[in-house]
Amino acid sequence: MTPTLELACAFHQAVLDDHDALTATIARLRSQTRDGTYAYYVDIAHFMAGMPLEEPSRARWIDGGHPTRRRWHDLVTARRTHLRAAH
C-alpha cells in the first residue's frame, strides 16, 4: 500500500510543481519498488512531473512510452488548470 500512497503524493507534488519534494518521493518510491513490484510507479511519477527517467524503464506500456507519458502529464496539467480556475 505504501508505494500507492507515495504515487498519490507524487501526483500532488507534480501538480504543485514541488521538485524538491517530488525528488524525495521518487527516491522513496524507487526504494520501495526495488524488488520489481510496482516498479512502473517510478516511471509514472516521472511522467506526471514531465521529468526524464533516470534509468531505462523495465515497464512495457501497451501503446508505448511516449503516449503513456503524455497522458500522465496531461492529468497533472488538467489538475493545475482546474485549481487555477477555482481561485
Residue, then its C-alpha position, 0 to 999 in steps of 0.5 A: m500500500t505504501p508505494t500507492l500512497e507515495l504515487a498519490c503524493a507524487f501526483h500532488q507534488a507534480v501538480l504543485d510543481d514541488h521538485d524538491a519534494l517530488t525528488a524525495t518521493i521518487a527516491r522513496l518510491r524507487s526504494q520501495t519498488r526495488d524488488g520489481t513490484y510496482a516498479y512502473y510507479v517510478d516511471i509514472a511519477h516521472f511522467m506526471a512531473g514531465m521529468p526524464l527517467e533516470e534509468p531505462s524503464r523495465a515497464r512495457w506500456i501497451d501503446g508505448g512510452h511516449p503516449t503513456r507519458r503524455r497522458w500522465h502529464d496531461l492529468v497533472t496539467a488538467r489538475r493545475t488548470h482546474l485549481r487555477a480556475a477555482h481561485 
